[in-house]
């Protein structure tokens, strides 16, 4: 496969294809669970502003050539393993989307599921203030140096950022301890 543009994604899985790039058309609000699991996306992955939900394992084990990912402004939910590896998977392995830059434009994002992102190359991360639960969303965090948490209350259990310096809103430091 080469270039594709999707305006409406169905509830099925594209089994093992390779895409040069994926651009989702405006009006799409959801990428269903496991839709692009084990696909290869060699270059760019672009989401529309209308996107609200990225499902469970939507791009799981779908190694991509892109190392930068932008989550658009209206996304409210990102499911577990959305861009990561699913442990114990019997599916042919394409690899996770190992990111060097992850940008959240959304001020509506409230949930990120467990192991949603492999951020091996990310050094800086900013968590949107709207986030309420992030259930150990990030893994492979050994290069993470700086995290800016904008939520007043911690959006998850414990400190999911390893040894990174974590900056929190003024007056909320005690709630993050």
C-alpha positions as CSV (number, residue, x, y, z in Angstrom):
1,X,0.0,0.0,0.0
2,X,1.2,3.5,-0.5
3,X,-0.7,6.7,0.6
4,X,-4.2,6.4,2.1
5,X,-6.6,8.9,3.5
6,X,-9.4,7.7,5.7
7,X,-12.6,9.6,6.4
8,X,-14.4,6.7,8.1
9,X,-12.7,3.9,9.8
10,X,-14.6,0.6,10.4
11,X,-14.3,-1.8,13.2
12,X,-11.9,-4.2,11.6
13,X,-8.2,-4.7,11.6
14,X,-6.0,-4.1,8.6
15,X,-3.9,-7.3,8.8
16,X,-0.2,-6.7,8.3
17,X,-0.1,-4.1,5.5
18,X,2.6,-1.5,5.1
19,X,1.5,2.1,4.6
20,X,3.8,4.8,3.3
21,X,1.7,7.3,5.4
22,X,-1.7,7.6,7.0
23,X,-3.8,10.8,7.0
24,X,-7.2,10.6,8.6
25,X,-9.9,12.9,7.2
26,X,-11.6,15.7,9.1
27,X,-14.8,14.5,10.6
28,X,-13.4,11.2,12.0
29,X,-14.0,11.1,15.7
30,X,-12.7,7.7,16.7
31,X,-10.0,5.2,15.7
32,X,-11.4,1.9,16.9
33,X,-9.7,-0.7,19.1
34,X,-6.9,-2.7,17.3
35,X,-7.7,-1.2,13.9
36,X,-4.1,-0.8,12.8
37,X,-2.4,-3.3,15.1
38,X,0.7,-4.9,13.5
39,X,0.6,-2.6,10.5
40,X,3.7,-0.8,9.4
41,X,3.5,2.9,8.8
42,X,6.7,4.1,7.3
43,X,6.5,7.8,7.4
44,X,3.8,10.2,8.6
45,X,0.8,9.6,10.8
46,X,-1.6,12.6,10.8
47,X,-4.8,12.9,12.8
48,X,-7.7,15.3,12.2
49,X,-8.7,18.0,14.7
50,X,-12.1,16.2,15.0
51,X,-10.5,13.1,16.6
52,X,-11.8,12.4,20.1
53,X,-10.8,8.8,20.9
54,X,-7.9,6.5,20.0
55,X,-8.9,3.0,21.0
56,X,-7.2,0.1,22.8
57,X,-4.2,-1.2,20.9
58,X,-5.2,1.0,17.9
59,X,-1.6,1.1,16.6
60,X,-0.2,-1.6,18.9
61,X,2.9,-3.3,17.6
62,X,2.6,-1.1,14.5
63,X,6.1,0.1,14.1
64,X,6.2,3.5,12.4
65,X,8.9,5.4,10.7
66,X,7.7,8.6,12.3
67,X,9.4,9.5,15.6
68,X,7.2,12.5,16.2
69,X,3.5,12.2,17.2
70,X,1.0,15.1,17.7
71,X,-2.2,14.3,19.6
72,X,-4.8,16.8,18.3
73,X,-6.7,19.3,20.4
74,X,-10.0,17.4,20.8
75,X,-8.7,14.0,21.9
76,X,-10.3,13.0,25.2
77,X,-9.3,9.3,25.5
78,X,-6.3,7.2,24.5
79,X,-6.6,3.5,25.2
80,X,-4.0,1.1,26.7
81,X,-1.2,0.0,24.4
82,X,-2.5,2.5,21.8
83,X,1.0,3.1,20.4
84,X,3.0,0.5,22.4
85,X,3.8,-3.1,22.4
86,X,1.3,-5.6,23.8
87,X,3.2,-8.1,26.0
88,X,2.8,-11.7,25.2
89,X,1.2,-11.0,21.8
90,X,1.3,-13.9,19.4
91,X,1.0,-11.6,16.5
92,X,3.9,-11.0,14.2
93,X,6.0,-8.2,15.7
94,X,6.4,-5.0,13.7
95,X,7.7,-3.0,16.7
96,X,6.3,-0.2,18.7
97,X,6.2,3.5,17.7
98,X,9.4,4.6,19.5
99,X,9.0,8.3,19.9
100,X,11.5,11.1,20.2
101,X,8.8,13.8,20.4
102,X,5.3,13.5,21.8
103,X,3.1,16.6,21.7
104,X,-0.4,16.9,23.3
105,X,-2.4,19.8,21.8
106,X,-5.5,18.6,23.6
107,X,-6.9,20.5,26.6
108,X,-9.7,17.9,26.7
109,X,-7.6,14.7,27.3
110,X,-8.8,13.0,30.5
111,X,-7.5,9.5,30.1
112,X,-4.4,7.7,28.8
113,X,-4.3,3.9,29.3
114,X,-1.5,1.8,30.5
115,X,1.6,1.4,28.3
116,X,0.0,3.6,25.7
117,X,3.3,5.1,24.5
118,X,6.9,3.9,24.1
119,X,8.8,7.1,24.7
120,X,12.4,5.7,24.6
121,X,13.7,8.8,22.8
122,X,11.7,11.5,24.5
123,X,13.6,13.8,26.8
124,X,10.9,16.3,27.6
125,X,7.2,15.8,28.1
126,X,4.3,18.1,29.0
127,X,1.2,16.6,30.5
128,X,-2.1,18.5,29.7
129,X,-3.9,20.1,32.6
130,X,-7.1,18.2,31.7
131,X,-5.6,14.7,32.3
132,X,-7.3,12.9,35.2
133,X,-5.9,9.4,34.8
134,X,-2.8,8.1,33.0
135,X,-2.5,4.6,34.5
136,X,1.3,4.2,33.9
137,X,0.8,5.4,30.3
138,X,4.5,5.8,29.4
139,X,7.2,3.2,29.3
140,X,10.9,3.0,28.1
141,X,11.4,6.2,30.0
142,X,15.2,5.9,30.5
143,X,15.9,9.1,28.4
144,X,13.2,11.2,30.0
145,X,14.8,14.2,31.7
146,X,12.0,16.7,32.2
147,X,8.3,16.4,32.8
148,X,5.9,19.4,33.2
149,X,2.7,18.2,34.8
150,X,0.0,20.8,34.4
151,X,-2.8,19.0,36.3
152,X,-3.3,20.4,39.9
153,X,-3.8,16.8,41.2
154,X,-1.6,13.9,40.1
155,X,-3.2,12.1,37.1
156,X,-2.3,8.6,38.3
157,X,-0.8,6.4,41.0
158,X,2.8,6.9,42.0
159,X,5.4,8.6,40.0
160,X,5.4,7.2,36.4
161,X,8.4,9.2,35.2
162,X,11.4,7.3,36.7
163,X,14.3,9.7,37.5
164,X,13.0,12.6,35.4
165,X,12.7,16.0,37.0
166,X,8.9,16.6,37.5
167,X,7.6,20.2,37.6
168,X,4.1,20.7,39.0
169,X,1.8,23.7,39.3
170,X,2.5,26.1,42.1
171,X,1.0,25.0,45.4
172,X,0.3,21.4,44.3
173,X,3.7,19.8,45.2
174,X,2.4,18.1,48.3
175,X,-0.3,16.2,46.3
176,X,2.4,14.8,44.0
177,X,4.5,13.4,46.8
